[in-house]
Amino acid sequence: MKVAVDAMGGDYAPHEIIKGAVEAARAFGVTVVFVGDEVAINSELSQYRQGQLFSYEVVPTTQVITFHDHPSEVLRTRKDSSLYRAIQLVAEKKCDAIVSAGSTGAQMAISLFVLGRIRGVLRPGLTTAVPSATGEPFYFIDVGAVADCVPENILQFARMGQVYCRLATGKETPTVGLLNIGEEAEKGSRQMIEAHKLLAAKTPGFIGNVEPKEAFRHAADVVVSDGFTGNIFIKTMESTAETLFGMMKSALGSSIKGKLGGALAHSNLRLVKEKLDYSQYGGVPLLGVKGISIVCHGRSDATAIYHAIRVARNVSDEGLVTKLEALWK
């Protein structure tokens, strides 16, 4: 398997991107195709000449997409960028997946333009695994691909989310909940009320509305939302976890008793922190395009890239795109 990696995308590119990709290549036996500034890539790779061998290629490009570049402008003027070329490699069947921590908007736009949309899909959605109180993650869609949704988008997100959850967990009919401000069917905006009606009529396993507190208790295997709400939901979860652990660290370090307690609880706290750490989940697949496009957090470090490539390998091996295409045949 070959994975195209946008070596220039992300806050910590190319160092952390290449480090994580090398670790993944060694662990999973995949070939990593680094796309970007050839000089910068080879300079980073020089430190990995020793040790365990790994398979890689370098595809040089002359342009880089920044987080400030507008997606429509990127499609016209950044065709020799690392992100655009990496996605092209998947479209040309030279790579099996693309992983990037660059601009999410640009990656979605290029993926749609270059890979194309699966027949029948109105708008692609982004899904991710989210830790729950039970220890078993639930799958959330959409986390930011489509801010302005119509109810039919949410119905399709639910169906695609079920396919992804089925591949990840083996559950034949994953349960689906609609993120909302209350459990009653008539709660929420007009859009959410209509989405509830559609889901109830057309989605096997639909259990109704789910409030955030119940989502984290694993009320449903798949939780669906519009991309605007979903993006805020995920970012609030991440920032709350970071803030709480920062506050605990500060409190435990403020006294001798606190330091002793912190030392005793260190391993347990570390396990909880790892479960809430986005880097442990890697990247999120863009569901609904004709190829595997893994979107990573802009702050992704080597650990996140490592796990993003793991996700890419897993969904490729499981035939994710083929199974999504079967939904509309």
N, C-alpha and C positions, 0 to 999 in steps of 0.2 A: 504493500500500500504506500502511496505517495501523498504527503500532506504539504500543500503550499502554505508557507508562513510569511505573512507581511512583516518583514524584519524591521521596517521603519515606523510601524504604527504603534502608538501608545506613549504614555508619559516616560517610560523607562526603556524605550528602544534606543539602540538595538541590543544593549547589553543583556537586560533581563529576558528579552524575547528569545535571543539566541541561546542563552543559558538554559531556559526551560525547554526549548525545542531539542537541544542536544540531549538533555536528561530523558526526554520522552522517546527520542530515537533509540537511545540505548536500552530503555526499559521495555518498549513495545515492539522493537524491531521494524519500525516504519522508516521509510526514506523521507527526510525532511528537505523540501525545496525552498531555500531561503531566497526571497525576492526583495530587491532593494539596491542600495548603494554597494557596489561590489567591493570597493576598498574598505569601507566600514565593516562589512560582513566578514571579509577575510581577516581583518585585523582582530575581530572578536573571536573568530574560529581558531586563531593561532594558539590560543591557550588550551585548546582541547585536542591538540595533536597527539598528546600522550594519553595513556590510559585506554579504557575500553573503546574499541572501534565502533563507529556508527556510520550509517549511510546518509549522505546528503548531496545536494546539488545547489548551485548558485545561479540565479537568473538575474542579471544586472538590469537596473532601471535608472532613469535620470531624474525622476520627479517624486515628490513626496506630498501626500495629502495631509493638511493640518485640520485641527478640530474647528477652525474658523472658516474653512472652505465650504461654500454652499453646494449641496449635492448636485443640483442642476448644472452648476459651473464645472464641477468635477467631471461630469459625463462628457462635456465638450472639450475641456482643456487639460485633463490629467490622464490621458490614455497611456502614458509611459510611467505612471506612478506605480509604486510597489503594490498598493492595494488593487488597483485596476488590473494589473498584469497577473497578480496571483489568482484573482477570480477568473480571468481569461484562461488560465491553465486548467482550471476545472471544467470550463465550458468546452475546451479543446480535448478533453479526456486525457490530458497529460498528467493530471493530478486527481485524486479522489475526493479531496476536501480542501477548504481554505480556512485558515485561522488568522484572525486579526484583532489587535487591541486598538486599532485606529478609530477614525470617526464612524460612529454607528450609522448616522444618517447616510454617509457616503457609501458604506458597505451595503446597506439595504438598497440604495438606489442602483449601485453597480450590479449587485446580485440580480435584481429584477431585470435590468437592461441586458446584461450579458448572459446570465443563466436562463432567464425567462421564468414565467409563472406556470405552475402546474395547471393544466386545463381544469377549469371549474372553480379554482381558488379566486376569490374576490380580492383579498389582501393578505399577504403573508403575515405571520405573527411570530413573536419571540417567546420561547418558553424556557423556564429554568426550574431546577429542583430547589425546594425551600425546606429547611429543617423544621421539624415539628416536635411537640412535646412527647410524642410516642417513640421518637427515635427513628421513625420511618418518614422520609421526606414526602411532601406532596409536590405536584407539578403545577406551576403557575403560568398562565398565558392570558393576556399579552403583556409583556413587561416594557413596552415602549415602541413597538413598530408602527402602530396605528393609533394616533391620539384621538382622532375624530372617527368614531365607529358608528355603524348602523347595526341594528340587531342581527342582521344576517352575518355580519363579520364575526360577532360574538358566537353565533351558532357554529360557524366554521372553525373558530379557534377551539371550541370545545371538542369538536370531532378530531381535529389534528392533535390536540393535547391528549386525547384518549389513546390515539395511535402511539404517540411518544411514550406515554406512561406504560402502555402494554408492552412495548419493547424493553423498557427499563425494569419492569417489575414482574412481567409474566401474567398479570391479572387480565382475564379475558374481557371483562366489562368494567373498566375503572369507573368509580363514581365521580360525578361532576357537580360542583357547586358554583353558583354565581355570586361573586363578591358584591355585597350590598350593605346598606346601613341597617337592615333588619331582616328577620327571617320570613316575615309575611310576604306573600306573592305580590301584594299591591304596594310594597315599599319601594322607595327610590325614584329616580327620574323616569320620565315617560319612556326614554330609551331602555332603561333597565327593566321596566314593567313589560315592554314588548319583547325584550330579549328573554325574559323569564317564560313568557307564553311559548315562544319558539322552542326553547330548550325543553320545556315540559312536553311538547308535542312530538319533537323529533330526535331527542337524545336519550337512548337507553342508558340507565344509570344516573339520570339527573335527580338530585335530591332536594333541589330548591335553593333559596338564597343562603349565603353563608357570610356571617360577620367576621371581621378580621380575627377576633379572639378565638372563634371556632375553627377558622382556617389553620391556625397554629396548633390546634388540638387534633389536627388531621380529621376534620369533619368530612372531607372529600379527598379522593385521590388526585383529582384535577380541579383547580380553582381558576375560573375564567373571569376576565374583566376587559374593559376597553384599555387601550395602551396608555392613556393619560393617567388614569387611576392606578393602573398596574405599575407604572414606572414610579409613581410617588410611593406606592405600597412597598416596593422592593427597596427603594432608596431610604425610606424611613426606617425599615427594618435594619438595613446595614448601618446607618448612622446611629440608631439607638443602641445597637450592640456595641459599636465602637465607643460610644459615649459612656455606657454603663461599665464596660471593662476599664476604661480610663479612670472613671470615678472610683471603682473598687481598688484599682492599683494605687491611686492616690491615698485612699482611706487606709488601706492596709500598710502603707509605708509611713504613716504619720505617727505611729507609736510602736514601742517594743512589742506589746501584745499583738498588735496588728501584723507586724512583721513575722512573728512566730506563727500566728494563725495562717498567714499567707503562705508561709513555707510548708505548713502541714497540708494545706488545701491546693498547693500548686498544681499537682498532676491532674486533679479533678477539674480545676478551673481551666487548665490548658485544653482538656478534652471538650469542654463546653465551648470554649472560644473557637476551637477548630471546626466544630459543627456549624457555628454561626459565621465563619470566615468565608466570604465569597470565593476566595482563591482556591479553596478545596473543591469547589464545584466547577472551576474552569470557565468555559465559555458556554453560551447558549445558542442552540441552532435556530436559524431562520426557517421556520416551517412554511412550506408553500411554494418554494422555488425549486427549479429542476437541477438541484445540486446541493452539496453539503457546504453550507456557509456558516461558520462558527464565529459568533460575535463575542468579543471579550471586553471586560471592563477597561476603560482607559488607563486605570491605575494598576493594571495587571503586572504582577511580578513573575519571576521564573516559575513559582509554584502554580500560579493560575494558568500560565501557558502550557505547562506540563499536563495539567488536568484537562485543558481545552483540547489538546491533541488526543488525550485518552477518550474524551467524548466523541471527537471526530472519528476515531478508529471504531468505537463501539457502534455508532449509528450507521457507519458505512458497512460494517460486518452484518448488521441486522437488516440491511436493505430498507432504511427509513424512507427514502424518496419513492421507491417502488410501492411501498405500503401506503404512502400518502396519495399517490396517483390512483391507487385502487379505490379510494373513497368516492371518486367521481367518474368511475367507469360504468 
